[in-house]
C-alpha cells in the first residue's frame, strides 16, 4: 500500500474510557460505526463520521479538508485496496471539556492479501448537534523495529572475497549474506609457516538479549570460538574465546581496521592458548576483483 492511501485509512476512533465517557450514545458507538463502514468499504458513511469542516493530514503533510474531499480520497483507497480491514490500538483518550476530547494510538491496515501497515494517529473529537464527530486527524508512519540485518549493516563492507597481501601468513576470506538476510556468513583459510592450514566457517549475528554483535567460528580441526564485536569508530574489535580440539582454551583480540573500500588491516593481539602467550599477527587484506565474465 502506498503511503498516501494508507494514511487515508487510519481514521477509526474508540469510545472514551467509561469514567470519562461523555453522556452521549453517539460517542459510545462511534468506533463501531467506523469499523462497520470501513469494512463495508463505504466511503460516504466514513466521511459522515467527520465534522463538516474536518481535516485529515497524512504523515507527508498532505491536507484533506471537508467531508466531500475526505469521502473522495477514501473512495479512491477502497478502489485501490478492496477487502482491506482496520484494527486499532488506543493508547490514550484525554477529555478537554464537555465537548472536546483528544485520542491517540496506532492504526493497523491489513490488505486482502495480508500485507499490513501501521500508522500513529492523533484525533480531535468534538460534540455538536449531531453528536460526536472527528474534527481533525493527523498521522505519522510508525517505523518498523530494526531487523537483525539492520544491526549488521555497518559490517556490510565485508561482503565479497579477500586475500592477504605480502605477509608470512596467507589469509583468504569470503563473506556473504545468509539467504534470510539475518546473518553474515564468512569462510576463510589461514596458512602460516610451520603451522597446519586452518579452514573456518563463521556466522555473524545480532544478539538481541545482550544488544551486541556476536560471531561463532567452527574450525576444520574441530575447534571452535565465539566473539563479541564492538567498534571504536576506526576499527572493529572482536573479543574472542576459543576451545581447541584437545580441550585447551584460549583467547585473543582481533582488530579489523578498514583503510579504504578495497583494503583493511587484520590484527590478532593478546593471543593466549593454554596459558601460553602467542605472538601478535598483523596482515593487510585486499579485496579480490570480480572474475571476468566469459
C-alpha positions as CSV (number, residue, x, y, z in Angstrom):
1,X,0.0,0.0,0.0
2,X,1.3,3.5,-0.8
3,X,1.9,6.0,2.0
4,X,-0.9,8.2,0.8
5,X,-3.6,5.6,0.7
6,X,-2.5,4.0,4.0
7,X,-2.8,7.3,5.8
8,X,-6.3,7.8,4.5
9,X,-7.5,4.6,6.1
10,X,-6.3,5.3,9.7
11,X,-9.4,7.1,10.8
12,X,-11.0,4.8,13.5
13,X,-11.8,6.2,16.9
14,X,-12.7,4.3,20.0
15,X,-15.1,5.2,22.9
16,X,-13.6,7.1,25.7
17,X,-13.0,5.2,29.0
18,X,-16.2,4.7,30.9
19,X,-15.1,7.1,33.7
20,X,-14.6,9.9,31.2
21,X,-17.1,9.0,28.5
22,X,-19.5,11.8,27.5
23,X,-23.1,11.0,28.2
24,X,-23.9,10.8,24.5
25,X,-24.9,7.5,22.8
26,X,-23.1,8.6,19.6
27,X,-19.7,8.8,21.3
28,X,-20.1,5.2,22.6
29,X,-20.9,3.8,19.2
30,X,-18.5,5.9,17.1
31,X,-15.8,3.3,16.9
32,X,-18.2,0.5,15.9
33,X,-19.7,2.7,13.3
34,X,-16.3,3.5,11.8
35,X,-15.2,-0.2,11.7
36,X,-18.5,-1.2,10.2
37,X,-18.3,1.4,7.5
38,X,-14.7,0.7,6.7
39,X,-15.2,-3.0,6.4
40,X,-18.1,-2.3,4.0
41,X,-15.8,0.0,2.0
42,X,-18.4,2.7,2.4
43,X,-16.5,6.0,2.0
44,X,-19.7,8.1,2.3
45,X,-20.6,6.6,5.7
46,X,-17.0,7.0,6.9
47,X,-16.9,10.7,5.8
48,X,-20.1,11.3,7.7
49,X,-18.3,10.5,10.9
50,X,-16.2,13.6,10.4
51,X,-17.3,17.1,11.2
52,X,-18.4,19.1,8.1
53,X,-15.2,21.2,8.1
54,X,-12.9,18.4,9.4
55,X,-9.4,17.9,8.2
56,X,-7.2,14.9,7.6
57,X,-3.4,15.3,7.5
58,X,-1.2,12.4,6.5
59,X,2.4,11.7,7.5
60,X,3.7,13.5,4.4
61,X,1.8,16.7,5.3
62,X,-1.0,16.3,2.7
63,X,-4.1,18.0,3.8
64,X,-7.7,16.9,3.1
65,X,-10.4,19.2,4.3
66,X,-14.1,18.7,4.5
67,X,-16.4,15.7,4.2
68,X,-16.5,15.8,0.4
69,X,-12.8,15.7,-0.1
70,X,-12.3,13.1,2.6
71,X,-15.0,10.9,1.1
72,X,-13.4,11.2,-2.3
73,X,-10.0,10.2,-1.1
74,X,-11.4,7.3,1.0
75,X,-13.3,6.1,-2.1
76,X,-10.0,6.0,-4.0
77,X,-8.5,4.0,-1.3
78,X,-11.2,1.3,-1.3
79,X,-10.9,1.1,-5.1
80,X,-7.2,0.5,-4.9
81,X,-7.4,-1.9,-2.0
82,X,-10.7,-3.9,-2.0
83,X,-11.1,-6.1,1.0
84,X,-8.8,-4.1,3.3
85,X,-9.6,-4.1,7.1
86,X,-8.7,-2.0,10.0
87,X,-7.8,-2.5,13.7
88,X,-6.6,0.0,16.3
89,X,-4.6,0.2,19.5
90,X,-5.9,3.2,21.5
91,X,-3.2,4.4,23.9
92,X,-4.9,7.4,25.5
93,X,-8.1,9.5,25.4
94,X,-7.9,12.9,27.1
95,X,-11.2,14.9,27.6
96,X,-10.7,18.6,27.2
97,X,-14.0,20.0,28.5
98,X,-17.6,18.7,27.9
99,X,-17.5,18.8,24.1
100,X,-13.8,18.2,23.2
101,X,-11.6,15.1,23.5
102,X,-8.2,14.1,22.1
103,X,-7.3,10.5,21.3
104,X,-4.0,9.0,20.1
105,X,-3.0,5.5,19.3
106,X,-1.9,3.2,16.5
107,X,-3.9,2.0,13.5
108,X,-3.2,-1.1,11.5
109,X,-4.5,-1.6,8.0
110,X,-4.5,-5.1,6.6
111,X,-4.9,-5.7,2.9
112,X,-6.9,-8.5,1.3
113,X,-3.5,-10.3,0.7
114,X,-2.4,-10.0,4.3
115,X,0.0,-7.1,3.9
116,X,-0.1,-4.7,6.9
117,X,1.0,-1.2,7.6
118,X,0.9,0.8,10.9
119,X,0.5,4.5,11.5
120,X,0.3,6.5,14.7
121,X,-2.6,8.9,14.8
122,X,-3.8,11.9,16.9
123,X,-7.5,12.6,16.6
124,X,-9.6,15.5,17.9
125,X,-13.3,14.7,18.8
126,X,-15.9,17.4,19.0
127,X,-19.5,17.2,20.1
128,X,-22.1,19.1,18.1
129,X,-25.8,18.9,17.4
130,X,-25.3,15.6,15.6
131,X,-23.3,14.0,18.3
132,X,-19.6,13.3,18.5
133,X,-17.6,13.7,15.3
134,X,-13.9,13.7,14.2
135,X,-12.7,17.3,13.8
136,X,-9.1,16.6,13.0
137,X,-6.9,13.6,12.3
138,X,-3.1,13.7,12.0
139,X,-1.0,10.7,11.5
140,X,2.7,9.7,11.4
141,X,4.1,6.4,9.9
142,X,5.2,4.2,12.6
143,X,8.8,3.0,12.0
144,X,9.2,-0.8,11.9
145,X,11.5,-2.2,14.6
146,X,15.1,-2.7,13.3
147,X,15.8,-6.2,11.9
148,X,18.9,-8.2,12.8
149,X,20.3,-7.2,9.4
150,X,19.9,-3.5,10.3
151,X,22.3,-4.0,13.2
152,X,24.8,-5.8,10.9
153,X,24.7,-3.3,8.1
154,X,27.8,-1.5,9.5
155,X,29.7,-4.7,8.6
156,X,28.2,-5.0,5.1
157,X,31.5,-3.7,3.6
158,X,33.0,-7.2,4.4
159,X,30.8,-8.8,1.7
160,X,33.0,-10.2,-1.1
161,X,36.2,-12.0,-1.5
162,X,39.5,-11.0,0.1
163,X,43.1,-12.2,0.3
164,X,46.2,-11.3,2.3
165,X,48.9,-9.1,0.8
166,X,52.6,-9.6,1.2
167,X,52.6,-11.4,4.6
168,X,54.1,-14.5,6.1
169,X,50.6,-15.6,7.0
170,X,48.4,-16.3,4.0
171,X,44.7,-15.5,4.6
172,X,41.8,-15.9,2.2
173,X,38.3,-14.7,3.2
174,X,34.9,-14.6,1.7
175,X,31.7,-13.1,3.2
176,X,28.1,-13.1,2.0
177,X,24.6,-12.6,3.5
178,X,22.6,-15.6,4.6
179,X,19.5,-16.4,2.5
180,X,17.3,-14.9,5.2
181,X,19.4,-11.8,5.5
182,X,19.8,-12.1,9.2
183,X,23.5,-13.2,9.3
184,X,26.8,-12.6,7.6
185,X,28.4,-15.9,6.6
186,X,32.2,-16.0,6.4
187,X,34.6,-18.6,5.3
188,X,38.3,-18.3,5.4
189,X,41.6,-20.2,5.4
190,X,44.8,-19.4,7.2
191,X,48.2,-20.7,6.3
192,X,51.2,-19.8,8.5
193,X,54.7,-21.0,8.2
194,X,55.3,-24.0,10.5
195,X,51.6,-24.5,11.2
196,X,48.9,-26.6,9.5
197,X,46.4,-24.7,7.4
198,X,43.1,-24.0,9.0
199,X,39.7,-23.6,7.4
200,X,37.0,-21.8,9.3
201,X,33.3,-21.2,8.8
202,X,31.9,-18.1,10.6
203,X,28.4,-16.9,11.3
204,X,28.0,-13.3,12.5
205,X,24.7,-12.2,14.0
206,X,22.9,-9.8,16.3
207,X,22.4,-10.8,20.0
208,X,19.1,-9.0,20.9
209,X,19.4,-10.1,24.6
210,X,22.9,-8.6,25.1
211,X,22.5,-5.9,22.4
212,X,25.8,-6.9,20.8
213,X,27.1,-8.3,17.6
214,X,28.4,-11.9,18.1
215,X,30.2,-14.4,15.9
216,X,30.6,-18.1,16.0
217,X,33.5,-19.8,14.3
218,X,33.9,-23.5,13.5
219,X,37.3,-24.8,12.5
220,X,38.2,-27.6,10.3
221,X,40.3,-29.2,13.1
222,X,37.3,-29.5,15.4
223,X,37.9,-26.3,17.4
224,X,35.5,-23.5,17.8
225,X,35.3,-20.0,19.1
226,X,32.9,-17.2,19.9
227,X,33.4,-13.5,19.6
228,X,31.8,-10.2,20.7
229,X,32.1,-7.3,18.3
230,X,32.4,-3.6,19.1
231,X,33.8,-0.6,17.3
232,X,35.8,2.4,18.4
233,X,34.9,4.3,15.2
234,X,38.1,3.4,13.4
235,X,38.3,-0.4,13.8
236,X,36.1,-3.3,14.7
237,X,37.2,-5.1,17.8
238,X,36.4,-8.8,18.3
239,X,37.0,-10.2,21.8
240,X,37.2,-14.0,21.2
241,X,37.2,-17.1,23.4
242,X,38.3,-20.4,21.8
243,X,38.3,-24.1,22.5
244,X,40.9,-26.3,20.8
245,X,40.1,-29.9,19.6
246,X,42.1,-31.3,22.5
247,X,40.1,-29.3,25.0
248,X,42.6,-26.5,25.7
249,X,41.1,-23.0,25.9
250,X,42.4,-19.6,24.8
251,X,41.6,-16.1,23.9
252,X,42.5,-13.3,21.5
253,X,41.5,-9.8,20.5
254,X,41.1,-9.3,16.7
255,X,41.0,-5.9,15.0
256,X,39.6,-5.2,11.6
257,X,40.7,-1.7,10.6
258,X,39.3,-0.5,7.2
259,X,41.7,1.5,5.1
260,X,39.5,2.1,2.1
261,X,36.9,0.2,0.1
262,X,39.5,-2.3,-1.1
263,X,41.8,-2.7,1.9
264,X,41.6,-3.4,5.7
265,X,44.2,-4.5,8.3
266,X,43.5,-7.7,10.2
267,X,45.3,-7.9,13.5
268,X,45.4,-10.6,16.2
269,X,46.6,-9.4,19.5
270,X,46.8,-10.7,23.1
271,X,46.8,-14.2,21.9
272,X,46.9,-16.7,24.8
273,X,46.4,-20.5,24.3
274,X,46.5,-22.8,27.4
275,X,48.2,-20.0,29.3
276,X,50.9,-19.6,26.8
277,X,51.3,-16.2,25.1
278,X,51.4,-16.3,21.3
279,X,53.0,-13.6,19.1
280,X,50.8,-10.9,17.6
281,X,49.9,-11.1,14.0
282,X,49.1,-8.3,11.5
283,X,48.0,-8.8,7.9
284,X,46.8,-6.4,5.2
285,X,43.8,-7.8,3.4
286,X,42.8,-6.7,-0.1
287,X,39.6,-7.2,-2.0
288,X,39.7,-9.7,-4.8
289,X,38.4,-8.2,-8.1
290,X,35.4,-10.0,-9.7
291,X,36.3,-12.7,-12.1
292,X,36.0,-11.6,-15.7
293,X,32.8,-12.7,-17.4
294,X,33.1,-15.1,-20.4
